Amino acid sequence: MKPVHIVILIVVSIGLAIAVSFYGDTSKYVCFKEADSIAVDRPNMKLHVVTTLSKTMPSTYDPQKDPNYFEFYASDTTGMEKKVVYRNAKPQDLEKTDKVVLIGYSRNDYFEATEILKKCPSKYEKK
Amino acid sequence: METIVFNNEHLAIGNFGHFAVVLSFVASLISCIAYALSVNKNSQSLLQLGKWMFFIHTFAVVAIFTSLFYIIHSHYFEYQYAYQHSSTELPVYYMISCFWEGQEGSFLLWMFWHAVLGCILIYKAGSWQAPVLTVIALAQVILGSMLLGFELGDFKIGSSPFQLMREHNPESLLIPVLDRLGKANYLEIYKEGNGLNPLLQNYWMVIHPPTLFFGFAATIVPFAFAFAGLWTKRLKDWMVPALPWALVAVMVLGTGIIMGGYWAYESLSFGGYWAWDPVENASLMPWLLLITATHMLLINKSTNKYPVLTFILTIFSFFMVLYATFLTRSGILGNASVHSFTDLGLSGQLILLLFLFIFLTFSLSFKKRSMASLFFFISFFAIMVLALVDFKTNITIISILGSIVLLGSTIWFIRNLFSLYGTQIETDKLYSREFWMFVGSMVLLLSGFQVIIMTSIPVFNKLFEGSKASAGEAYYNQVQIWFAIPIVILTAIGQYFKYKQSDVRKVLENIANSLLIAIAISIGALFLFDIWEVQFLLLVIGSVYAMTGNIHYIITALKGKIKVAGASLAHAGFGLMMLGVLVSSVNKKVLSINTTGTGYFSETTAEGKADDNAKKGNKENILLAKNRPMTFADNTLKATFKGVEEIAPNKYFEVEYEVLDKAGKTTDIFRLHPNTQNNPKMGMVSNPDTRHYLTRDIFTHVTYESSMEQRDDKEFDNFRTDTVKIGESFATADGNRQLTLQKVNVLNVKNDASILHLQAEVVINSIGDTFMARPEFISEDKIRFKEAIVDQAGVMVIFDRVIPDPENPQGMLFVLSSATRRPKMDYIILKAIEFPYINLLWLGTFILIIGFVLSIIQRFKEFKRREAQMK
C-alpha cells in the first residue's frame, strides 16, 4: 500500500466517523415530558425545548438578593407548563419575546436552562 | 377605479433605478449568451458584444447603487427601502450600512462586486475571458432577477429595492388619519424612517459586510476558471490563473470573517469573538473548502497530481457560498441561531441558483454534447420539481428522492472527471512536499466537513423531519482542536520537503532543529500560560512550532527574501493566531464571580432540600450599587458604579475600575462605559466596553440594571418605637439596619416659647453604607411630624416626641419610630471577563494577511509570465 492510500483510508474513516457522530450524542429538540424521561438515564445530556413564556405565572428575579437566579414559567409546544430556573442574570426584555428556546437539563421539579435563545417577534415579522 | 395623484412623491429617481435594474438584467443576459456563443463559435464579434454588454451591465449596477443611495440620502421615505432602513438622523457613513441591512441591498452589493471582478477579468483573464465571463454574467442574471420585483399573478420574481411604501403596504392608504388628510397626502405618515439598527451603527459594520461580500463574490473567480477549464477542455491550464484568485478570495473572506469576530468581541455582549453560530459557520464553510482547494492548486502547479480532487474542491467552495447564502437567507436556521432570519420568499430562487450552477458544471463533464444536455435537463428539472413543487405527501420520501438524484449525479460527475483526467493515482513519495501538503489539505477538508455537517443539521431536520439540535460551542471546540493540532504542525514540516523528491537527511535535520527551538519556547509558554491538558499542550507546542519552523525556513532556506516568503509568513501568522485563540479561550476567566448574595433561592429545592445543581450553576454576575465600591476577582479588582448617562437609544454606565496588587495598593485606575441599548428592532441589548492591556483585556458588560426592575413601592411596615438618648443606637424591627441618634437641632425661628421645632439627625447604617435621616418634630397650635424617608436604605424615621429623662433631670429622651421596606437603590448587574493574550490573535491575523498579500503578488506574476510564454 502506498502512503497516499493510507492517507485516503484514514481520511475516509474519519469522515465516516464525523457523519456517524452526527447521530450520536448531540442535543435534540424535545418537549418537557421527553426531557424528563431522557434525564432519568442521561442527566447530563443537554436538551433544547422550544417554549412560550407563561403570561399568568409570575417570574422571579430579585438581583438584590441574588443576581444569578431567575425563575419563570414556560410552556412547550404540547402546552405543558413547567418552572424554569436560569442561574444567571435575567435576560433583558424577555417579556417582549413570544418564543424562547431553552437549552439545558431537566431536573426533578424544574428545567434548568443554561442558555436562553430569545426570538423577538419584530425580527420575524415582515413589517 | 379612481386614480389618485399623490403629493410630494419623488418618482423620477425610483423609475430611473428600476430602469437600471431592468437594464442590468437584460445586459447581463445578452452578455452571458454572447460570451457563451463566442466560446463555442470562437467568434471575435460575439466576444466584443459580450464585453460591451458586460460594461453596460456594470454601468447599470452602479446606477442602481447610486439611485438607491440618493433615495436614502435624500430621505425619500415613500420608498420602502429608505423607510425601513434609514432615518433623517443617520450620518452619511452609516447610510452605506443601510445597504446590507436589507436583503435587496445585500444582493446588490454582491452583484456590484461580481461586476467589478468581471471588469478586471475582461482585461486580466487573457485567453480565458469568454468562458470565465460567461459564468460571471450568468451569476449576474440570476442575482439580478432577485431585484426585478416582477409579478406574474401569484408568482413573484425577486423584490425591487425601489418599491414604494404604498405598493409595499397598500393598507397604509386605508388608515383613518388619511380620511382627514386625504389619500393623496399619505406621505404625511411616512415623515421619518425606521432607522438603521443601532447595533449596526458601528464603524466595523461599515467595513465588515462589504469585505465579507467581496470575499463571497471572489469565490466565483476560481470556480469560473475551473468551469472554463472543463468547458474548453483545458483541463490543467485553468489552475494557474485560478490560484492567485483563490488566494484573493481566501484572504478577503478570511479578513471579513475576522472583522466580524472583532466586531462581535468589541460590541456584542456574548463575550467572545467566535461562537460557532450557524451564521458564522456559514462563512467559515466556504473558507475552509477554499483554503483546501488553494493548497491543492499549489500541489498541482508543481506536480500535476490529484487534479480531480482539486477540481472538485474548487467548484464546491463556490457551491458552498451559494449554500451558505441559502442557509442564512431562507429562514431555515430559525431556531438554531441567535441571529434571526426571515424567509423573504427568495428561497426558491436561491435553490435555483445553487442547483443551476451545480448541474451545469456536472453536465460539462460529459464528453458528448448531446449527453451533456440530456443529463442537465433531466437532472436539473428533476431536482427543481422535487425541491419546489408541493406534493402534499410525505416530505421524507421527496427528500430521499432528491438526495438520490443529487448523490447519483455527483458520483456520475466524479466518474466522468476521472475518465477525463485519467484515473491513476501517481506514486507519492513520503519525502516529498506534495505528500505532506496533501495530508494537510485532507485535515483541512475534514475540519470543513465537520463544520458543514453540523451546521446543516437544521436542513437535515427539515428534509427528514428530524429533531436534532445544533451542536454547541463546546462541541465544536472539542472536535476542531484535533484538526488544528496536525494543521499547525504540518505548516512547519511541509515546506522543508521539496517537491517530488528531497534530501531526507537534510529535511529531518531542519525539522529537528526547528522543533527543538519550538519545544524550548513552548516550555516557557506553558509555564506562562499555565496550560497543561494534553490537547491544549499539543496545540501550544504545534502553534509555536508553526512560528519557529516557518521563521527558520524564511531565514535559512529563503535567505530572508520576503517577496517569496508569503506562504511561510502566513503560516507563522496562523500559528500565532492559533496560540492566541487557545490561550484567550482556555484561560478566559470570569472575573465577576459572586461570592455574596447567594443562598436565598439558589441552593435549596422546592422541598427545601439542598440542591446540588445550584453549586454547578454559575455565579458570574455581581451587583454594584451606585457609589459603593466592590472588590472581586480575588481582591485584584475594585469596581465602582459611578452613574448613568443617557444618549438615546443608549444608556451608558460609568464603572470605575481600580487594579489592585497583592498588598491592596492601586496600580491602575480606568473607567469603562458599557451600555444598554433600547433597540427598536431587537429590544434591549447590552453592549460591552473593554480595557485593553498588552497581555490581557478586561471585558465588561451590564446584564441588568435597577431601572429594569418592575417594582411597586410597598408601604412601610415593621414599625417600632424606641426611646433613646443622644448618641444612643437602636435597630430597625427587622434587625437589618442600625440607627444612631447623633444630634438634635433646635430650629425655632422666632423666639417664641409657644413653638418648638426640633430636627433629629439619625445616622442609618444599612449593609455597610451610611445614610442620614432628618425627621422633624413641630409643636405649634397642634403637633406635626415631618418624617424622613431614605429610599436607598428603605427606612422611614418619625420623630414622635420629647420626654424628660427620669434618671437625669437636665437630660431629655427622644422617642423615635422607625419602619422599613425594601431598599431602593441604583445598581447595575455586571459581568466582567478577562481575555488573556488576545492580542496574539489579532497580531497573528495581521501577519497572516500580510503573508497572503505577498503570495497573491507572487502568483499573479507567475500567471503573467505563463500568458506571455503562450504568446
Interface residues (C-beta under 8 A of the other chain):
Chain A: K2 P3 V4 H5 V7 I8 V11 I14 G15 I18 A19 F22 T26 S27 K28 Y29 V30 K46 L47 H48 V50 T60 Y61 D62 P63 Q64 K65 D66 P67 N68 Y69 E71 R87 N88 A89 K90 Q92 D93 K96 T97 V101 I103 Y105 R107 N108 D109 Y110 E112 L117 K118 K119 C120 S122 K123 Y124 K126 K127
Chain B: Q84 N194 G334 N335 V338 S340 T342 L344 I425 T427 D428 L430 F435 F438 V439 M442 L445 L446 F449 Q450 I453 M454 I457 N461 S467 K468 A469 S470 A471 G472 Y475 V479 N594 G597 T598 G599 Y600 F601 S602 T605 A606 N613 A614 G617 N618 K619 E620 N621 I622 L623 T676 P680 K681 M682 G683 M684 V685 S686 T703 Y704 M708 E709 R822 P823 M825 Y827 I829 K831
